[in-house]
């Protein structure tokens, strides 16, 4: 996932980059980033560090101490965060096509009750959904 996302470190320099891409790139560059990897030797983006293990207690502490929201990218890392009860909001896009395969969006064996906070339907048929986790 890091190799995919590091594109945003220089995406604002692309000659045909749309304004939305420039805005996203500049926001990504300003963010503090933690990459969880046992194999990645180093990182090439600013404000980025590597953690070798996912420690739910440490992530909970970071979440509590941070004035900013966190995002979790990648199904394997997200599964760890979901199982640890660290995810309090889900945002997802649902497109008008199906591609089979890959890792599941939600991990097996987890039950989370959600409340819809917001949704948007695009002319293309794409939908954006935003849910919060209901307290148990």
N, C-alpha and C positions, 0 to 999 in steps of 0.2 A: 504494500500500500504506500509506503514511503516513497518508493521509486516512482510511483504514479503521481503522488501529490507534490513532489519536489519541483515538478514543472512550474508550479505557481511562483517559485522563487524568482523566475525571470520572465514570466508570461506577459507582464505589463510592457515588455520591450518588443513583443511581436508586432510587426508592422500593421497587420490587419486585425489586431485584437479589438473586439468590441468593448464598449465602455463597461458593460457588466463584467466581462473578464478582467479588465483592468482593476475595477473596484474589488473583485474577489481576490485577485493577486495581491493587491496592497494590504487588504485585511489579513490574508494568510501570512504575509511577510511580517506583520506586526505581532502576530500571535506567538506566545510561548508554546513550543511543541515538544512533546515527549514521544519518542519512538520506542515501542517495546519490541525488542528483537534479540534473539540469541545468536544470530549469524551475521548481522550487518556490522561491518568493521568500523565505519565512521559515517558521519552525515555531512552534507555539503551545504545545508541551509542555515541561515542565521537563526538564533533563538531556539536551537534544537539540541536536545540531548538524548542519549540512548539509555534505556533501562533494560536490563537483561531478563528480569522476571516481573510478572504482574503481581503486585502486592496489594490486595484489596484494602487493607488498613491504611497503607500509604496513600492510595488514590482517594480514599474517603477523607483523609486529612487534607490533601491538596484541594479537594473539592470544597471542604468546609472553610479553608483559609483563603481561597481565591475570590476576588471581587467579580470575576468573569465566569461565564458559562463555559463548560467543556463540551467538546464533541469527541465522539469515538468513531473511528473509521476502520472498516474491515470486519468481516463477520467473526473471525476467531477472537480478536480482542473484544469486540462487542459482546460475544457470548460470555466471556469472563466477567465483564462489567454487569451484564444482565443477571447472571447467576449470583453475583455478590450483592445484588440489590442496589447498585450504584446509579442506575439509569432512572431518572424521574420524568423524562420526556422523550418521545419518539417522533421523529419527522421522517416522512418517506414520500417518495415519488412512485406512482404507479402509472406505467405507460400502456399504450394501446397495442402492445405486442407481447408475445411470450417467447422466451428463450430458455430452454430447459438446461439443467445442469448447474454445477457450481455448489457453493456452500449455502445452506439455508439462511434466510434473513433472521430467524429466531432460533435459538438453541433448543434441542430436544429436552423434554422434561421440565420446562419452566412454564408456570402459569402467572400471568400478569393481567390484572383488570385495568382497562384503559378508559379514559374519558376524552372524547373529541373536543379539542380546543379551537381548531381552525381548519378550513379546507379551501382549496382553490382548484377550479377546473379550467384548464387551458383549452383554447380553440382546437388544438391538435389532438385532444383526447387525453393528454397527460393530466394527472391529478396529483396535487400535493396535499398531504394529510399531516396534521400535527395533533398528537395525543399526549396527555399527561397520565402518569401512573396514579390510579386510585389507591388511597391508603387502605390497608387491610384492617 
